[in-house]
Amino acid sequence: MATDYDAPRKTDDDGAEDSIEELKSRRVSKSTSSVDVDETEQAEGFELPGADLSGEELSVRVLPRQADEFTCSQCFLVHHRSQLAKEVGGQPVCRDCAA
């Protein structure tokens, strides 16, 4: 809600001038203004200009696991041997998963 800091402030005497009906109508209008919006539904319909990548091809060179690397049995990521924290049941576990 925008606030005009230059506007004169109401004093306690000004509050007495408002009628009960006016205060009730303000309260009702404030409560009806909130709308429950699902963010995921809103994001699905949002598309950036030029974001259509359906005709694009991505090429990534994939290297096989090297001799100094291991695959973590918890997160299934390939890490360097220096990231090995422990072995559980003969299966390697990285530092991130061991923490």
N, C-alpha and C positions, 0 to 999 in steps of 0.2 A: 504494500500500500504506500503510495507516495505521500510525503508529508511536506507541507509548505511551512518552512520555519519562519518565514517573514509574516505570516498571518497572525493577527492578534490572538492571544490565548484566551480561552474561556476561563472565567473565574467561577467560584462556587455559586455566586449569585446568578450567573448566566444559566447554570444547570437547573435552577428552580423554575425558569421560564418555560422549559420544555414540558409539553403536556405528556400525560401517561400514554395516550394513543400514539403520539409521535415516537416515543421511546420504544413502544412495543413494535411498531412498524419497522424501526431501525433494526431491532433484534431479529425479527423474522427475515428481513432482507439479507442480513449478514449470514444467517444459517442456511438459507437456500442458495447462496452464491457458490458454495463449495461443491465441486463435482468430483466423483471418484473416477479417475482415469487410469486405465491399465497402461503402464509405460511400455510394455512389450508390444501391445497392439498398436500403440501410437508409433513406435519405432519401426514396425514392419511396413507401415505405409509411407514412411519417409524415405525419399531417395535423393541422393546428391546429384547435381547436374554433372553429366559426364562420367557417372559411376558405373555405367553398363560395361562390364568386363567379360561378357559372355563370348565375345569373339577373340579374346586374348588367350594365348597359351603361355603357361609358365614353364620354364625349364630349369630344373635344379639338378646339379650333379650330386649324386648320392654316393658316398664312399662307404665301403664295408668297415665293420668295426676293426680298429687297429689292435695290434698286440698289446699296447699299453692302455687299453680301454676296457671297460666292463659295462654290462647292462644291469642296472639296479633291479632287484627282484620286487621292489615295492612300487616304484614309479615308472619302471620300464624305460627309463632314459639312459642313453649311453653317456658315461662319464669317463674322465681320465682317471687312471689308477690312483692319483693323489687324492681323489674324492672318496675313496673307499673308507668307510667307517668301521664296518664289522661284517661278519658273515653269520647268517642265521640259518642253521640247518644246511650248511654248505652253499647257501645262496648269498651273493654279495648284496650289501645295502649301502647306499650312498650317505654322505654326511647330512644332507637335507632331510632324508627320511628317518635317519637314526635320532634326530633331535626331538 
